[in-house]
Amino acid sequence: MSQDPLFQLDKEYDVVVCGAGHAGCEAALAAARRGASTLLLTGNLDTIAQMSCNPAIGGQAKGHMVREIDALGGEMAINTDATAIQFRLLNASKGPAVQAPRAQCDKKAYQFRMKQAIEWQENLHVFQALVDELVMNKGRVVGIKTNLDSEFKAKTVIVTTGTFLRGLMHVGQNKNEGGRMGDFSAKGLSKSFIEAGIELERLKTGTPARILGRSIDFSQLEEQKADEKPTLFGFYDTREPEELFHVEHFGEKRLGWEPGYAPMSCWTTYTGAKTEAIIKENLHLSPMYSGEIVGRGPRYCPSIEDKIVRFADKDRHMLFLEPEGRYTNEWYINGLSTSLPLKVQVEMLRSIKGLEQVHILRPAYAVEYDFAPPTQLFPSLESKKVENLFFAGQINGTSGYEEAAGQGLVAGINAVQKIRGEDPMVLGRDECYIGVLIDDLVSKGTQEPYRMFSSRAEHRLLFNHPSAELRLIEHAKKHNLLTDKRIKAIEEKQKTIEHWVGFLEKEFLKGDSYATHIRRCRDKSAFPKDLAEATEAVQDEVFYRVAFKGYLERELKQVDKLRHIDKIKIPQSLDYHQVKGLRAESGEKLAEIQPQTLGQASRISGVNPADISILMVTIEAMSRKAAEAKKAKQA
């Protein structure tokens, strides 16, 4: 039986999380697992961890982030492995650095298993209520008020409201309030943010129609089967048996199945000339083109209207038909996001090969929502405007379940750090994709829904997905994010890998070192017998470090060259407008974003190397002056 204190309305929680999407779930679990009393508030208990768009996890860079979430004690990886209906390793024919796991999940199984994990988590209470207002005291948040006229006291508050802040859905000229079809719109909280001095802007995203599987003519489609051997997201070679997804927890069995069990296929088809003609003829009815929508949409996940206009030279566009789950006949059309009127959607769909007799279950739609430009945040994801207030997920301008979950995890960890008066966990750009994501957001901001790609990471060669727990072990240790047994297992794995890398470089086989043979043949055929019998995880990492040694060493030298400016802290007292020689434009941007280090300042759009040199001289002068003043005072 749980030993948690009873749920109480007048209790002061360490952490209150507002919203139970992918960011909110990871934030609440991270805080509770670190021993903080945590309250998770959601407008609807039945949609915790809802997969509002495609029920898929992973992909380019996103799959890497899910492995990083697992390395830092998050839940998304195991939840995906336990509820996936198809696994695929993307870029399998390319180099290991860009290979990325992806999984199609059973939408409801994913959602219910995450809800179950939250309900059984010690130190975590979940309650259904809409958050309407921040409770403030002298510039800091001290609680929240709900639509039930109840108030919850909090030492810290994490906002993870997704697309629900003044959410407005569009199907042609038809408009309905809501952050998701069939759900509510959160109106009061936006006003509270504005009153607190937090700036809000509008973004737009969208989702395709859902269709009935038995109305699809699969004989005209191309099948895309699952990989025979699944590439999982969780690190199971360093876990104890009791930590795995398929065992009993607190007297009940968690929902899910063995990864790779009874995989389901996806299918591909294409739009054609008839589809294009229908869209062009009705383009004026799209709210994106009629001026009804003011928020900017995602450039890298455009609507079919955008594809037809922007890529006019293409005579067709590929579509993926993906199952929504094992026990439903509902299918998702990946690549056909639209906000055209329903009548046009039906005509458009039935012009596509294999969908001539299709039956629509849910229409496609676009949704506009408020977001808070993320340059208003510190790298810890705490607000610069309101102390003890953290933001994570789509409210920061991102898109995607993985981006949201990574931010939620960091916000949950740092909310606890704040309560304990300890330094925040800040992940470096040279450590992981989550570090790149957050640094991009708080340093550069975004004018459109931000999506993570491997090309955004200048040190991506260091981020091969199997190395995530090795790269992040020091953070996991410092912040007590994993069990002691798992920490020890990761450290042993690290030692084993380093031993074999050293051995292969020093020991010889037929006149050359083992490492030379490996780099020449680019496979594991030159592995000595003992290494060939090691775990697959060890073999893969040893191979990667040896085969690509030259590239990795060059990358590490670049990291060392840049690391020194990330260590130079900028005094909070620095007035950028008074810095001689600094361009006015740069001074304005620096004053607005308030970077914490010289490295962060260098990544702000519009700040050039000359500005950084001037800042470095100014900081050194301030440091000398402070030292002299201290010396004079002591004398």
MIVEX-76991 format. One record per residue (C-alpha): residue number from 1; x, y, z. Coordinates in Angstrom, 3 decimals. Last residue first. Layout:
BEGIN
PANU     i       east      north         up
PANU   NUM          X          Y          Z
...
***
This chain:
BEGIN
PANU     i       east      north         up
PANU   635     43.536     45.952      3.124
PANU   634     40.596     43.556      2.735
PANU   633     38.517     46.298      1.095
PANU   632     41.340     47.149     -1.301
PANU   631     41.659     43.493     -2.331
PANU   630     37.907     43.202     -2.945
PANU   629     37.913     46.379     -5.014
PANU   628     40.873     45.123     -7.017
PANU   627     39.143     41.797     -7.681
PANU   626     35.924     43.543     -8.768
PANU   625     37.869     45.806    -11.137
PANU   624     39.717     42.839    -12.595
PANU   623     36.431     40.951    -13.179
PANU   622     34.774     43.991    -14.740
PANU   621     37.727     44.395    -17.096
PANU   620     37.606     40.704    -18.027
PANU   619     33.858     41.001    -18.669
PANU   618     34.373     44.033    -20.928
PANU   617     37.175     42.350    -22.921
PANU   616     34.994     39.254    -23.417
PANU   615     32.007     41.387    -24.401
PANU   614     34.028     43.172    -27.084
PANU   613     35.261     39.839    -28.465
PANU   612     31.694     38.496    -28.464
PANU   611     30.439     41.506    -30.406
PANU   610     33.190     40.990    -33.000
PANU   609     32.148     37.322    -33.322
PANU   608     28.568     38.304    -34.317
PANU   607     25.306     38.626    -32.381
PANU   606     22.439     38.647    -34.919
PANU   605     20.884     35.345    -33.822
PANU   604     22.034     34.481    -30.308
PANU   603     24.573     31.648    -30.350
PANU   602     27.533     33.773    -29.224
PANU   601     25.590     34.946    -26.153
PANU   600     25.132     31.317    -25.055
PANU   599     28.889     30.812    -25.214
PANU   598     29.533     34.040    -23.314
PANU   597     27.449     32.648    -20.477
PANU   596     24.161     33.468    -18.765
PANU   595     22.474     35.093    -21.728
PANU   594     20.096     37.992    -20.866
PANU   593     17.657     37.417    -23.756
PANU   592     16.324     40.983    -24.032
PANU   591     19.514     42.774    -23.021
PANU   590     21.513     40.624    -25.443
PANU   589     19.091     41.359    -28.271
PANU   588     19.128     45.109    -27.606
PANU   587     22.921     45.252    -27.255
PANU   586     23.340     43.320    -30.505
PANU   585     21.197     45.812    -32.418
PANU   584     23.005     48.764    -30.797
PANU   583     26.423     47.427    -31.855
PANU   582     28.890     46.990    -29.006
PANU   581     31.819     49.383    -29.259
PANU   580     31.550     50.631    -25.689
PANU   579     29.280     48.561    -23.425
PANU   578     26.731     50.917    -21.837
PANU   577     23.654     49.478    -23.589
PANU   576     24.739     46.014    -22.529
PANU   575     24.392     46.858    -18.836
PANU   574     26.277     44.082    -17.003
PANU   573     24.914     43.573    -13.485
PANU   572     24.018     39.951    -14.143
PANU   571     27.701     39.242    -14.697
PANU   570     28.298     37.087    -17.803
PANU   569     29.782     33.678    -17.022
PANU   568     32.763     32.409    -18.998
PANU   567     32.461     28.594    -18.986
PANU   566     30.688     28.474    -22.351
PANU   565     33.613     30.466    -23.768
PANU   564     36.020     27.681    -22.748
PANU   563     33.942     24.923    -24.317
PANU   562     34.372     26.127    -27.892
PANU   561     37.902     24.818    -28.489
PANU   560     37.243     21.681    -26.442
PANU   559     34.169     20.885    -28.558
PANU   558     36.170     21.385    -31.760
PANU   557     38.818     18.991    -30.484
PANU   556     36.072     16.482    -29.668
PANU   555     34.735     16.658    -33.240
PANU   554     38.182     16.016    -34.725
PANU   553     38.614     13.047    -32.386
PANU   552     35.222     11.668    -33.457
PANU   551     36.016     11.937    -37.171
PANU   550     39.379     10.221    -36.764
PANU   549     38.011      7.445    -34.535
PANU   548     35.153      6.460    -36.832
PANU   547     35.781      2.716    -36.932
PANU   546     37.166      2.593    -33.384
PANU   545     34.494      4.547    -31.488
PANU   544     31.631      3.072    -33.508
PANU   543     32.909     -0.509    -33.236
PANU   542     33.349     -0.225    -29.466
PANU   541     29.816      1.211    -29.177
PANU   540     28.257     -1.586    -31.219
PANU   539     30.178     -4.343    -29.451
PANU   538     29.225     -3.092    -25.991
PANU   537     25.511     -2.895    -26.884
PANU   536     25.662     -6.327    -28.544
PANU   535     26.894     -7.850    -25.307
PANU   534     30.368     -9.408    -25.384
PANU   533     31.048    -12.700    -27.223
PANU   532     32.628    -10.994    -30.246
PANU   531     34.872     -9.162    -27.786
PANU   530     36.219    -12.436    -26.414
PANU   529     36.753    -13.860    -29.926
PANU   528     38.794    -10.940    -31.299
PANU   527     36.870     -8.510    -33.506
PANU   526     38.184     -8.336    -37.097
PANU   525     34.834     -9.232    -38.656
PANU   524     33.122     -6.349    -36.845
PANU   523     32.583     -4.160    -39.931
PANU   522     34.087     -1.151    -41.709
PANU   521     36.681     -3.259    -43.615
PANU   520     39.554     -0.761    -43.390
PANU   519     38.592      0.872    -40.103
PANU   518     38.210     -2.551    -38.511
PANU   517     41.576     -3.783    -39.864
PANU   516     43.287     -0.642    -38.548
PANU   515     41.660     -1.144    -35.125
PANU   514     42.927     -4.715    -34.864
PANU   513     46.400     -3.281    -35.292
PANU   512     48.322     -4.180    -38.403
PANU   511     50.875     -6.888    -39.218
PANU   510     48.523     -9.870    -39.289
PANU   509     46.581     -8.866    -36.141
PANU   508     48.133     -6.443    -33.658
PANU   507     47.155     -5.188    -30.203
PANU   506     47.359     -1.500    -29.312
PANU   505     44.304      0.117    -30.969
PANU   504     42.060     -2.903    -30.461
PANU   503     43.022     -3.164    -26.785
PANU   502     42.375      0.510    -26.074
PANU   501     38.878      0.334    -27.592
PANU   500     38.299     -2.924    -25.719
PANU   499     39.176     -1.463    -22.336
PANU   498     37.180      1.729    -22.980
PANU   497     34.085     -0.336    -23.802
PANU   496     34.445     -2.481    -20.684
PANU   495     34.959      0.580    -18.494
PANU   494     31.818      2.256    -19.893
PANU   493     29.770     -0.912    -19.351
PANU   492     30.968     -1.052    -15.754
PANU   491     29.939      2.588    -15.285
PANU   490     26.541      1.851    -16.815
PANU   489     26.051     -1.139    -14.488
PANU   488     27.013      0.963    -11.453
PANU   487     24.513      3.655    -12.367
PANU   486     21.898      0.940    -12.914
PANU   485     22.506     -0.554     -9.494
PANU   484     22.417      2.845     -7.803
PANU   483     19.005      3.511     -9.340
PANU   482     18.733      6.360    -11.827
PANU   481     18.054     10.113    -11.589
PANU   480     20.188     10.885     -8.537
PANU   479     20.992     14.417     -9.700
PANU   478     24.777     14.064     -9.796
PANU   477     24.695     10.463    -10.964
PANU   476     22.275     11.000    -13.860
PANU   475     24.137     14.140    -14.903
PANU   474     27.440     12.232    -14.899
PANU   473     25.912      9.322    -16.836
PANU   472     24.724     11.515    -19.703
PANU   471     27.129     10.535    -22.485
PANU   470     27.225      6.852    -21.462
PANU   469     23.420      6.694    -21.205
PANU   468     23.067      8.208    -24.678
PANU   467     25.720      6.080    -26.423
PANU   466     23.316      3.796    -28.347
PANU   465     21.798      6.855    -30.154
PANU   464     24.947      8.110    -31.870
PANU   463     25.345     11.630    -30.464
PANU   462     29.061     12.389    -30.863
PANU   461     28.703     12.696    -34.646
PANU   460     25.927     15.226    -33.950
PANU   459     28.374     17.897    -32.739
PANU   458     26.912     20.806    -34.774
PANU   457     23.402     19.749    -33.771
PANU   456     20.629     21.388    -35.845
PANU   455     21.363     18.975    -38.737
PANU   454     20.144     16.037    -36.608
PANU   453     16.664     17.532    -36.752
PANU   452     14.451     18.769    -33.897
PANU   451     11.212     20.552    -34.728
PANU   450     10.395     24.071    -33.660
PANU   449      6.865     25.337    -34.388
PANU   448      7.483     28.689    -36.101
PANU   447      9.043     32.019    -35.104
PANU   446     11.504     30.434    -32.709
PANU   445     13.799     31.608    -29.918
PANU   444     17.516     31.977    -30.531
PANU   443     19.115     31.602    -27.107
PANU   442     16.309     30.038    -25.024
PANU   441     14.965     27.776    -27.758
PANU   440     18.244     26.819    -29.428
PANU   439     19.802     26.052    -26.039
PANU   438     16.824     23.877    -25.109
PANU   437     16.931     21.818    -28.304
PANU   436     20.721     21.495    -28.412
PANU   435     20.783     20.200    -24.820
PANU   434     17.986     17.751    -25.637
PANU   433     20.070     16.602    -28.613
PANU   432     22.898     15.567    -26.293
PANU   431     26.278     16.329    -24.770
PANU   430     28.027     18.902    -26.981
PANU   429     25.071     21.295    -26.858
PANU   428     25.326     21.077    -23.086
PANU   427     22.612     19.958    -20.668
PANU   426     21.922     22.396    -17.832
PANU   425     20.875     20.822    -14.536
PANU   424     20.084     23.697    -12.215
PANU   423     22.301     24.719     -9.282
PANU   422     20.907     23.824     -5.866
PANU   421     18.569     25.757     -3.576
PANU   420     16.555     22.636     -2.799
PANU   419     13.350     24.081     -4.246
PANU   418     15.204     25.205     -7.379
PANU   417     16.785     21.784     -7.909
PANU   416     13.325     20.233     -7.609
PANU   415     12.005     22.545    -10.329
PANU   414     15.150     21.697    -12.276
PANU   413     14.397     17.982    -12.489
PANU   412     10.796     18.562    -13.542
PANU   411     11.818     21.181    -16.112
PANU   410     14.450     18.853    -17.596
PANU   409     11.971     15.971    -17.915
PANU   408      9.297     18.226    -19.373
PANU   407     11.744     19.585    -21.954
PANU   406     12.646     16.088    -23.132
PANU   405      8.979     15.026    -23.169
PANU   404      7.947     18.006    -25.291
PANU   403     10.710     17.508    -27.862
PANU   402      9.780     13.811    -28.053
PANU   401      6.043     14.385    -28.473
PANU   400      6.519     16.782    -31.364
PANU   399      6.288     20.513    -31.944
PANU   398      8.113     23.305    -30.143
PANU   397      7.078     26.894    -29.450
PANU   396      7.710     27.010    -25.702
PANU   395      3.997     26.400    -24.986
PANU   394      4.523     23.263    -27.072
PANU   393      6.571     21.581    -24.357
PANU   392      7.942     22.954    -21.097
PANU   391      7.611     26.129    -19.023
PANU   390      8.801     26.774    -15.460
PANU   389      7.599     29.284    -12.835
PANU   388      9.654     29.552     -9.615
PANU   387     10.404     33.257    -10.288
PANU   386      8.252     35.066    -12.829
PANU   385      9.756     37.140    -15.676
PANU   384     12.935     35.153    -16.364
PANU   383     10.829     31.990    -16.471
PANU   382     12.522     28.738    -15.475
PANU   381     13.432     26.418    -18.359
PANU   380     16.841     25.667    -16.702
PANU   379     18.429     27.371    -19.732
PANU   378     16.664     30.572    -18.514
PANU   377     13.377     31.443    -20.182
PANU   376     11.898     34.541    -21.863
PANU   375     13.789     33.536    -25.038
PANU   374     11.157     30.791    -25.148
PANU   373      8.463     32.888    -26.884
PANU   372      5.320     32.042    -24.857
PANU   371      2.796     30.144    -26.961
PANU   370     -0.866     30.764    -27.664
PANU   369     -2.822     28.429    -29.921
PANU   368     -4.092     27.914    -33.461
PANU   367     -5.337     24.479    -34.543
PANU   366     -5.633     23.119    -38.076
PANU   365     -8.041     20.347    -38.998
PANU   364     -8.333     16.936    -40.645
PANU   363    -11.726     15.324    -40.248
PANU   362    -12.402     12.287    -38.092
PANU   361    -13.840      8.924    -39.191
PANU   360    -13.547      9.399    -42.949
PANU   359    -14.668      6.470    -45.140
PANU   358    -12.521      5.720    -48.181
PANU   357    -13.983      4.319    -51.405
PANU   356    -11.314      5.685    -53.766
PANU   355     -8.626      5.453    -51.077
PANU   354     -6.283      2.967    -52.773
PANU   353     -4.890      5.558    -55.184
PANU   352     -5.846      9.055    -54.065
PANU   351     -8.755     10.991    -55.612
PANU   350    -11.060      9.744    -52.849
PANU   349     -9.039     11.701    -50.296
PANU   348     -9.432     14.999    -52.163
PANU   347    -13.190     14.645    -52.594
PANU   346    -13.657     13.823    -48.898
PANU   345    -11.367     16.677    -47.821
PANU   344    -13.221     19.090    -50.098
PANU   343    -16.526     18.308    -48.361
PANU   342    -14.827     18.672    -44.972
PANU   341    -13.499     22.151    -45.703
PANU   340     -9.704     22.471    -46.096
PANU   339     -7.583     22.495    -42.937
PANU   338     -4.975     19.987    -44.093
PANU   337     -2.378     17.447    -42.959
PANU   336     -1.892     14.779    -45.624
PANU   335      1.653     13.544    -44.996
PANU   334      0.855     10.696    -42.584
PANU   333     -2.676      9.428    -43.139
PANU   332     -3.708      7.828    -39.813
PANU   331     -5.871      4.684    -39.624
PANU   330     -8.776      3.637    -37.391
PANU   329     -9.661     -0.071    -37.424
PANU   328     -9.071     -0.341    -33.681
PANU   327     -7.733     -3.093    -31.436
PANU   326     -4.101     -3.222    -32.454
PANU   325     -3.593      0.536    -32.738
PANU   324     -3.652      3.732    -34.804
PANU   323     -2.556      1.963    -38.000
PANU   322     -0.397      3.965    -40.438
PANU   321     -1.073      4.962    -44.044
PANU   320      1.994      6.820    -45.314
PANU   319      1.642      9.398    -48.080
PANU   318      4.139     10.300    -50.798
PANU   317      3.621     13.472    -52.824
PANU   316      3.035     13.679    -56.578
PANU   315      3.773     15.818    -59.664
PANU   314      6.502     17.838    -57.965
PANU   313      7.441     21.160    -59.603
PANU   312      4.815     23.052    -57.588
PANU   311      6.700     22.349    -54.378
PANU   310      5.707     25.422    -52.380
PANU   309      2.079     25.608    -53.522
PANU   308      1.202     21.889    -53.545
PANU   307      3.201     21.256    -50.381
PANU   306      1.578     24.193    -48.582
PANU   305     -1.913     22.889    -49.386
PANU   304     -0.844     19.406    -48.217
PANU   303     -0.030     20.972    -44.872
PANU   302      3.614     21.421    -43.964
PANU   301      5.673     19.391    -41.476
PANU   300      9.076     21.022    -41.799
PANU   299      7.828     24.601    -42.054
PANU   298      5.493     24.233    -39.077
PANU   297      2.670     26.798    -39.134
PANU   296      2.683     30.533    -38.364
PANU   295     -0.292     31.852    -36.408
PANU   294     -2.674     34.279    -38.131
PANU   293     -5.244     31.798    -39.434
PANU   292     -8.311     33.279    -41.150
PANU   291     -6.163     34.925    -43.825
PANU   290     -7.781     33.089    -46.751
PANU   289     -4.623     31.092    -47.467
PANU   288     -4.209     29.388    -44.089
PANU   287     -7.977     29.248    -43.625
PANU   286     -8.163     27.039    -46.765
PANU   285    -11.224     27.993    -48.821
PANU   284     -9.139     30.000    -51.327
PANU   283     -7.175     26.843    -52.074
PANU   282    -10.284     25.103    -53.395
PANU   281     -9.364     24.777    -57.078
PANU   280     -5.705     24.277    -56.208
PANU   279     -6.560     21.413    -53.831
PANU   278     -8.851     19.636    -56.313
PANU   277     -6.274     19.992    -59.120
PANU   276     -3.506     18.567    -56.934
PANU   275     -5.578     15.517    -56.049
PANU   274     -6.387     14.920    -59.721
PANU   273     -2.706     15.163    -60.654
PANU   272     -1.745     12.560    -58.075
PANU   271     -1.256     11.986    -54.349
PANU   270      0.778      8.934    -53.466
PANU   269      0.554      5.612    -51.614
PANU   268      2.429      3.884    -48.795
PANU   267      1.486      1.212    -46.273
PANU   266      2.279      0.461    -42.612
PANU   265      2.581     -3.100    -41.365
PANU   264      1.693     -4.500    -37.953
PANU   263      4.074     -6.386    -35.660
PANU   262      2.805     -9.398    -33.682
PANU   261      5.185     -8.968    -30.689
PANU   260      8.247     -6.844    -31.476
PANU   259      8.605     -5.570    -27.922
PANU   258      6.929     -7.974    -25.445
PANU   257      3.511     -6.628    -24.544
PANU   256      1.843     -3.751    -22.745
PANU   255     -0.193     -2.755    -19.698
PANU   254      1.588     -2.981    -16.363
PANU   253      0.866     -5.966    -14.167
PANU   252     -0.459     -5.247    -10.703
PANU   251      0.863     -5.874     -7.177
PANU   250      2.921     -2.710     -6.858
PANU   249      4.606     -3.321    -10.183
PANU   248      4.711     -6.803    -11.695
PANU   247      7.111     -7.382    -14.558
PANU   246      6.849     -6.614    -18.267
PANU   245      8.358     -3.125    -18.395
PANU   244     11.729     -3.933    -16.891
PANU   243     12.994     -2.416    -13.642
PANU   242     12.602     -5.609    -11.596
PANU   241     15.001     -7.404    -13.956
PANU   240     17.806     -4.914    -13.183
PANU   239     18.681     -2.521    -15.946
PANU   238     22.034     -1.961    -17.698
PANU   237     21.440     -4.249    -20.701
PANU   236     17.866     -2.962    -20.972
PANU   235     18.554      0.540    -22.270
PANU   234     15.133      1.670    -23.489
PANU   233     14.424      2.790    -27.053
PANU   232     14.375     -0.588    -28.784
PANU   231     15.634     -1.508    -32.245
PANU   230     13.319     -4.367    -33.219
PANU   229     14.705     -7.368    -35.160
PANU   228     12.512     -8.372    -38.091
PANU   227     12.052     -4.694    -38.928
PANU   226      8.390     -3.846    -39.503
PANU   225      6.867     -4.067    -42.943
PANU   224      6.118     -1.235    -45.343
PANU   223      3.560     -2.485    -47.855
PANU   222      2.952     -0.655    -51.136
PANU   221     -0.684      0.154    -51.851
PANU   220     -3.149     -0.878    -54.561
PANU   219     -4.087     -4.209    -52.929
PANU   218     -4.603     -2.287    -49.667
PANU   217     -7.945     -0.928    -50.868
PANU   216     -8.859      1.115    -47.784
PANU   215    -12.483      1.099    -46.552
PANU   214    -11.697     -1.602    -43.981
PANU   213     -9.173      0.745    -42.356
PANU   212    -11.635      3.509    -41.552
PANU   211    -10.013      6.935    -41.874
PANU   210     -8.443      9.585    -39.669
PANU   209     -7.969     13.005    -41.270
PANU   208     -4.623     14.759    -41.030
PANU   207     -3.324     16.983    -38.193
PANU   206     -2.470     20.641    -37.862
PANU   205     -0.242     23.214    -36.228
PANU   204     -0.489     26.952    -35.780
PANU   203      1.362     29.450    -33.630
PANU   202      0.270     32.587    -31.799
PANU   201      2.219     34.958    -29.517
PANU   200      2.417     35.514    -25.769
PANU   199      4.630     37.798    -23.685
PANU   198      4.926     37.157    -19.949
PANU   197      4.491     40.283    -17.825
PANU   196      2.475     38.679    -15.014
PANU   195     -0.735     40.213    -16.375
PANU   194      0.034     38.566    -19.715
PANU   193      0.452     35.181    -18.047
PANU   192     -2.843     35.530    -16.148
PANU   191     -4.676     36.430    -19.340
PANU   190     -3.298     33.327    -21.037
PANU   189     -4.409     31.203    -18.064
PANU   188     -8.071     32.090    -18.376
PANU   187     -8.814     30.637    -21.816
PANU   186     -7.990     26.923    -21.816
PANU   185     -9.830     25.399    -24.811
PANU   184    -11.580     22.047    -24.425
PANU   183    -11.533     18.672    -26.206
PANU   182    -13.370     16.929    -29.047
PANU   181    -10.774     17.879    -31.656
PANU   180     -7.701     19.170    -29.812
PANU   179     -6.788     22.490    -28.211
PANU   178    -10.379     23.639    -28.371
PANU   177    -12.658     26.391    -29.634
PANU   176    -14.416     25.629    -32.881
PANU   175    -14.139     27.387    -36.216
PANU   174    -15.714     26.507    -39.589
PANU   173    -14.328     28.444    -42.560
PANU   172    -12.418     25.379    -43.742
PANU   171    -11.981     23.111    -40.743
PANU   170    -10.247     25.345    -38.182
PANU   169     -9.597     24.725    -34.485
PANU   168     -8.980     27.491    -31.922
PANU   167     -6.925     26.889    -28.770
PANU   166     -6.906     29.813    -26.331
PANU   165     -4.080     28.034    -24.491
PANU   164     -4.772     24.364    -25.318
PANU   163     -1.998     23.614    -27.804
PANU   162      0.383     22.147    -25.199
PANU   161     -0.399     23.284    -21.638
PANU   160      2.842     22.214    -19.969
PANU   159      3.264     24.870    -17.261
PANU   158      5.507     23.876    -14.347
PANU   157      4.799     25.536    -10.981
PANU   156      7.199     25.765     -8.038
PANU   155      6.742     26.134     -4.269
PANU   154      3.052     25.445     -4.743
PANU   153     -0.258     26.207     -3.081
PANU   152     -3.364     24.839     -4.781
PANU   151     -6.494     26.957     -5.049
PANU   150    -10.032     25.761     -5.689
PANU   149    -12.643     27.788     -7.526
PANU   148    -13.427     24.673     -9.605
PANU   147    -11.998     26.392    -12.710
PANU   146     -8.604     26.248    -11.023
PANU   145     -6.326     28.646     -9.115
PANU   144     -2.556     28.251     -8.989
PANU   143      0.253     28.557     -6.443
PANU   142      3.139     30.604     -5.097
PANU   141      4.444     32.199     -8.312
PANU   140      7.078     34.861     -7.818
PANU   139      7.101     38.556     -8.530
PANU   138      6.158     39.716     -5.045
PANU   137      3.431     37.107     -4.479
PANU   136      1.552     35.517     -7.353
PANU   135     -1.242     32.975     -7.736
PANU   134     -1.372     31.952    -11.389
PANU   133     -4.809     31.611    -12.948
PANU   132     -7.242     29.331    -14.747
PANU   131     -5.849     25.814    -14.328
PANU   130     -8.482     23.321    -15.442
PANU   129     -9.232     20.481    -13.043
PANU   128     -8.826     16.705    -12.895
PANU   127     -6.368     15.615    -10.186
PANU   126     -3.162     13.569    -10.126
PANU   125     -1.079     13.064     -6.984
PANU   124      2.590     12.102     -7.156
PANU   123      4.859     11.358     -4.169
PANU   122      4.815      7.642     -5.081
PANU   121      4.063      6.768     -8.713
PANU   120      1.200      4.308     -9.179
PANU   119     -1.203      6.723    -10.860
PANU   118      1.559      8.146    -13.067
PANU   117      2.651      4.739    -14.365
PANU   116     -0.998      3.811    -15.028
PANU   115     -1.556      7.000    -17.004
PANU   114      1.545      6.148    -19.052
PANU   113      0.171      2.658    -19.698
PANU   112     -3.233      4.065    -20.661
PANU   111     -1.820      6.502    -23.224
PANU   110      0.544      4.070    -24.890
PANU   109     -2.176      1.390    -25.002
PANU   108     -4.596      3.907    -26.492
PANU   107     -2.355      4.959    -29.359
PANU   106     -0.924      1.531    -30.158
PANU   105      2.512      2.706    -31.154
PANU   104      4.472      3.070    -34.404
PANU   103      8.144      3.005    -33.498
PANU   102     11.216      4.833    -34.742
PANU   101     14.901      4.201    -34.022
PANU   100     17.533      6.468    -35.594
PANU    99     20.627      5.846    -37.705
PANU    98     22.418      9.138    -38.292
PANU    97     25.553      8.497    -36.227
PANU    96     25.598      4.776    -37.153
PANU    95     26.405      5.512    -40.832
PANU    94     23.880      4.772    -43.564
PANU    93     22.038      1.607    -44.645
PANU    92     19.878      1.589    -41.498
PANU    91     18.821      5.178    -42.207
PANU    90     15.706      4.680    -40.036
PANU    89     15.499      1.665    -37.716
PANU    88     11.893      0.474    -37.767
PANU    87      9.684     -0.909    -35.003
PANU    86      5.952     -1.636    -35.413
PANU    85      3.113     -2.251    -32.959
PANU    84      4.709     -0.418    -30.044
PANU    83      3.134     -0.519    -26.560
PANU    82      5.898     -1.844    -24.287
PANU    81      8.790     -0.301    -26.210
PANU    80      7.058      3.088    -26.266
PANU    79      6.358      3.189    -22.532
PANU    78      9.926      2.037    -21.895
PANU    77     11.299      4.936    -23.916
PANU    76      8.858      7.591    -22.676
PANU    75      9.413      7.027    -18.937
PANU    74     12.322      9.289    -17.990
PANU    73     15.332      8.405    -15.809
PANU    72     18.003     10.518    -17.497
PANU    71     19.274      7.766    -19.818
PANU    70     15.680      7.047    -20.823
PANU    69     15.184     10.664    -21.868
PANU    68     18.446     10.426    -23.821
PANU    67     17.091      7.349    -25.640
PANU    66     13.956      9.348    -26.491
PANU    65     16.148     12.216    -27.708
PANU    64     18.014      9.916    -30.118
PANU    63     14.701      8.777    -31.580
PANU    62     13.812     12.449    -32.134
PANU    61     17.137     13.057    -33.899
PANU    60     15.646     11.403    -37.034
PANU    59     12.691      9.265    -36.008
PANU    58     11.168      8.523    -32.635
PANU    57      7.649      7.897    -31.379
PANU    56      4.557      7.271    -33.461
PANU    55      0.838      7.617    -32.756
PANU    54      0.548     10.452    -35.305
PANU    53     -1.390     13.433    -33.935
PANU    52     -3.034     13.881    -30.556
PANU    51     -1.164     11.044    -28.882
PANU    50     -2.871     11.447    -25.503
PANU    49     -0.475     11.268    -22.558
PANU    48     -3.374     11.827    -20.109
PANU    47     -6.574     12.026    -22.178
PANU    46     -9.031     10.278    -19.842
PANU    45     -8.014     12.385    -16.839
PANU    44     -9.324     15.497    -18.589
PANU    43     -8.445     19.110    -17.760
PANU    42     -5.225     17.938    -16.163
PANU    41     -3.424     18.798    -12.924
PANU    40     -0.357     16.876    -11.767
PANU    39      0.542     17.484     -8.108
PANU    38      4.030     16.692     -6.813
PANU    37      5.605     16.209     -3.399
PANU    36      9.297     16.090     -4.297
PANU    35     11.232     12.847     -3.717
PANU    34     13.329     12.772     -6.869
PANU    33     10.908     10.292     -8.411
PANU    32      8.112     12.816     -7.841
PANU    31      9.897     15.574     -9.773
PANU    30     10.806     13.347    -12.722
PANU    29      7.338     11.769    -12.849
PANU    28      5.602     15.159    -12.890
PANU    27      7.874     16.616    -15.580
PANU    26      7.699     13.470    -17.735
PANU    25      3.891     13.427    -17.637
PANU    24      3.588     17.173    -18.192
PANU    23      5.815     17.194    -21.271
PANU    22      3.984     14.276    -22.912
PANU    21      0.545     15.691    -22.137
PANU    20     -0.723     16.052    -18.597
PANU    19     -1.144     19.811    -18.131
PANU    18     -0.328     22.143    -15.247
PANU    17      2.396     20.578    -13.077
PANU    16      2.478     21.601     -9.410
PANU    15      5.806     21.037     -7.635
PANU    14      6.769     21.209     -3.962
PANU    13      3.130     21.028     -2.973
PANU    12      1.629     23.207     -0.257
PANU    11     -1.380     21.351      1.164
PANU    10     -4.702     23.160      1.577
PANU     9     -6.588     20.951     -0.884
PANU     8     -5.248     17.724      0.590
PANU     7     -4.377     14.392     -1.048
PANU     6     -3.242     12.060      1.710
PANU     5      0.464     11.619      2.347
PANU     4      2.006      8.861      0.221
PANU     3      2.696      5.541      1.980
PANU     2      1.286      3.486     -0.882
PANU     1      0.000      0.000      0.000
***
